Amino acid sequence: MLLIDKYAYFNGLKDVHPLEKMVFALTLLLFSLTVRDMAVSLITFTVMSALIIFAAKIPLSYYLKLLLLPGFFILSGTITILFSFTSKFTSISNIWWSCKIGNWQIFISDDSFGTVANLITVVFCSISCLYFLTLTTPITVILSVLRKLKVPSLLVDLIELTYRFIFIFLDTALAIHQSQASRLGYGSFRKGIRSLGLLISSLFLGVLQRSGQLTMAMNARGYQENLSYIEDTYTYSSRNWLIAIVILGSLILINGYL
């Protein structure tokens, strides 16, 4: 079991109705993406992070590690927006930093810096909303809510099987890697490259074999295009709905005031 999946089953908000958490997280996510305001995004990120750390009791160190995961993609995407190029003879106002190379000038302007800052806050705001839902609600419970919302069963089953094969993929890769490492398969750079190629080829063959076995097991148990399992019972809380409405209303008022 992945650690993120473990926290989804064992956290301070595990007994909260999943529909309440989904509506709360997705509503704040859609509102932040719609207004694209830096202040609203920062407030939403702070609120969701506080709920994750203090309400759900997710360790701060683990939450920070999760936030670092998309950091590379954000960095690579914002660098191209932050830096601009122009001819050295072009006059530009509101420049924070500039550097001349040959006939070209590399510079950072107020507009590009503001665009990057707004983009980073919106992205981290969106990530915090998704992390709140992921860290507090198991995937099986989320899919159960989607079924009740009349989402096509084929799409829900595909999501569930794909999620299941993530664990099969990781388990198979770990077993092959441990076997190769015990035989000094990564003792040198050349051996490591060769072992990595063998791992990738064996991995896909192993996953295909496991998928065939899973299909046979499902058919043997009378699979009829619907995955059925026991669902937990939850109760709605008027207090949680009130808190969600107050937070969303406050964000709307802040956005209107700004």
C-alpha positions in Angstrom: 0.0 0.0 0.0 1.3 3.4 -0.9 1.7 5.9 2.0 -0.7 8.3 0.4 -3.3 5.6 0.2 -2.7 4.6 3.8 -3.3 8.2 5.0 -6.6 8.1 2.9 -7.8 5.3 5.1 -6.4 6.5 8.4 -6.8 10.3 8.9 -8.7 12.7 11.1 -11.4 13.2 8.5 -12.0 9.6 7.5 -15.5 9.5 9.1 -16.7 12.7 7.3 -19.1 12.0 4.5 -17.2 11.7 1.2 -19.7 13.8 -0.7 -19.1 16.7 1.7 -15.4 16.5 1.1 -15.7 16.1 -2.6 -18.1 19.1 -3.0 -16.0 21.2 -0.7 -12.7 20.5 -2.5 -14.0 20.6 -6.0 -16.0 23.8 -5.4 -13.0 25.7 -4.1 -10.9 24.3 -7.0 -13.4 25.4 -9.6 -13.8 28.8 -8.0 -10.1 29.4 -7.8 -9.5 28.4 -11.4 -12.4 30.6 -12.5 -11.3 33.9 -10.8 -7.5 33.2 -11.1 -6.8 35.8 -8.4 -3.6 35.6 -6.4 -5.2 36.6 -3.1 -8.0 34.0 -3.4 -5.5 31.3 -4.4 -3.3 32.0 -1.4 -6.2 32.0 1.0 -7.5 28.8 -0.5 -4.1 27.1 -0.3 -3.7 28.2 3.3 -7.2 26.9 4.3 -6.7 23.6 2.5 -3.2 23.1 3.9 -4.5 23.9 7.4 -7.3 21.3 7.1 -4.8 18.7 5.8 -2.3 19.2 8.6 -4.5 20.0 11.6 -7.9 18.5 10.8 -6.8 15.4 8.8 -3.6 15.1 10.9 -1.3 14.5 8.0 2.4 14.9 8.9 3.7 18.3 7.8 6.9 16.7 6.4 5.0 14.3 4.2 2.7 17.1 3.0 5.7 19.2 2.0 7.2 16.3 0.1 4.0 15.9 -1.8 4.1 19.6 -2.7 7.7 19.2 -4.0 6.6 16.5 -6.5 5.0 19.0 -9.0 7.8 21.5 -8.4 9.9 20.5 -11.4 6.9 20.8 -13.8 6.0 24.2 -12.4 9.6 25.4 -12.6 10.0 24.2 -16.2 6.7 25.8 -17.2 7.3 29.2 -15.5 10.9 29.7 -16.6 9.7 30.1 -20.2 7.2 32.7 -19.1 9.5 34.6 -16.7 12.3 35.3 -19.2 11.7 37.3 -22.4 14.0 37.9 -25.4 14.2 41.0 -27.5 16.6 43.0 -29.6 19.1 45.1 -27.6 17.9 48.2 -29.5 14.3 47.8 -28.2 13.3 50.1 -25.4 11.5 48.3 -22.6 10.0 49.8 -19.4 9.4 48.2 -16.0 12.4 45.8 -16.2 13.4 44.0 -13.0 16.5 42.3 -14.5 18.2 42.3 -17.9 21.3 40.8 -19.5 22.7 41.5 -23.0 24.1 38.6 -25.1 25.2 39.6 -28.6 22.3 41.4 -30.4 19.8 40.0 -27.9 18.6 41.1 -24.5 17.2 38.7 -21.9 15.0 40.4 -19.3 12.4 40.0 -16.6 9.6 42.5 -16.6 6.8 43.4 -14.1 4.2 41.7 -16.3 6.1 38.4 -16.7 6.9 38.3 -13.0 3.2 39.0 -12.1 2.0 36.3 -14.5 4.4 33.7 -13.0 3.5 34.6 -9.5 -0.2 34.3 -10.2 0.3 31.0 -12.1 2.3 29.5 -9.2 -0.3 30.4 -6.6 -3.2 29.1 -8.8 -1.3 25.8 -9.4 -0.5 25.2 -5.7 -4.0 26.2 -4.8 -5.4 23.5 -7.2 -2.9 21.0 -5.9 -3.8 21.6 -2.3 -7.5 21.0 -3.1 -6.8 17.7 -4.9 -4.4 16.6 -2.1 -7.1 17.3 0.5 -9.5 15.0 -1.3 -6.8 12.4 -2.0 -5.4 12.3 1.5 -8.7 12.1 3.3 -10.8 9.9 1.0 -10.0 6.4 -0.3 -10.3 5.9 -4.1 -13.0 3.2 -3.6 -15.2 5.7 -1.6 -14.7 8.3 -4.3 -15.8 5.9 -7.0 -18.8 4.9 -4.9 -19.9 8.5 -4.8 -19.4 8.8 -8.6 -21.6 5.7 -9.1 -24.3 7.3 -6.9 -24.0 10.5 -9.1 -24.8 8.4 -12.1 -21.4 8.6 -13.7 -21.2 5.8 -16.4 -20.2 2.5 -14.7 -17.8 1.7 -17.5 -15.8 4.8 -16.8 -15.8 4.2 -13.0 -14.7 0.6 -13.5 -11.8 1.7 -15.8 -10.6 4.1 -13.2 -10.8 1.5 -10.5 -8.9 -1.1 -12.5 -6.3 1.5 -13.6 -5.7 2.4 -9.9 -5.4 -1.3 -9.0 -2.8 -1.8 -11.7 -0.7 1.0 -10.3 0.1 -1.3 -7.3 0.6 -4.3 -9.5 3.1 -2.2 -11.6 5.0 -1.0 -8.5 5.1 -4.5 -6.9 6.4 -6.1 -10.0 9.0 -3.4 -10.6 10.2 -3.6 -7.0 10.5 -7.4 -7.1 12.5 -7.3 -10.4 14.8 -4.5 -9.1 15.5 -6.3 -5.9 16.4 -9.5 -7.8 18.7 -7.6 -10.1 20.4 -5.7 -7.3 21.0 -8.9 -5.3 23.0 -10.2 -8.4 25.0 -7.0 -8.7 23.0 -5.9 -11.8 23.7 -2.3 -11.0 27.3 -2.6 -10.0 28.5 -0.4 -12.8 26.9 2.2 -15.2 27.0 -0.2 -18.1 25.4 -3.0 -16.1 22.9 -0.6 -14.7 21.7 0.4 -18.2 21.5 -3.2 -19.3 19.6 -4.1 -16.1 17.2 -1.2 -16.6 16.4 -2.3 -20.1 15.7 -5.9 -18.9 13.6 -4.5 -16.0 11.4 -2.5 -18.4 10.8 -5.4 -20.8 10.2 -7.9 -18.0 7.9 -5.4 -16.2 5.5 -5.1 -19.1 5.4 -8.8 -19.6 4.8 -9.4 -15.9 2.0 -6.8 -15.9 0.3 -8.3 -18.9 0.5 -11.7 -17.3 -1.0 -10.3 -14.0 -3.8 -8.6 -16.0 -4.7 -11.8 -17.7 -4.9 -13.6 -14.4 -7.1 -10.8 -13.0 -9.4 -11.0 -15.9 -9.7 -14.8 -15.5 -10.4 -14.3 -11.7 -13.1 -11.7 -12.4 -14.8 -13.9 -15.0 -14.7 -16.9 -12.6 -16.5 -14.9 -10.0 -19.3 -13.9 -12.4 -18.2 -10.5 -13.5 -21.1 -8.8 -15.3 -19.7 -5.4 -16.3 -20.1 -4.1 -12.8 -17.7 -4.2 -9.9 -19.6 -4.7 -6.6 -18.2 -4.4 -3.1 -19.3 -3.6 0.4 -19.8 0.1 1.0 -19.3 1.9 4.3 -22.1 4.0 5.8 -21.7 7.8 6.4 -23.9 10.5 7.8 -24.2 14.0 6.7 -23.2 16.8 9.0 -24.9 20.2 9.0 -21.9 21.7 10.7 -19.6 20.6 7.8 -21.9 22.0 5.2 -22.1 25.3 7.2 -18.3 25.5 7.4 -18.0 24.9 3.6 -20.6 27.6 2.8 -18.9 30.1 5.1 -15.4 29.5 3.6 -16.8 29.7 0.0 -18.8 32.8 0.8 -15.8 34.5 2.4 -13.8 33.8 -0.7 -16.5 35.3 -2.9 -16.7 38.4 -0.7 -12.9 38.8 -0.7 -12.8 38.4 -4.5 -15.6 41.0 -4.9 -13.9 43.4 -2.6 -10.5 43.1 -4.3 
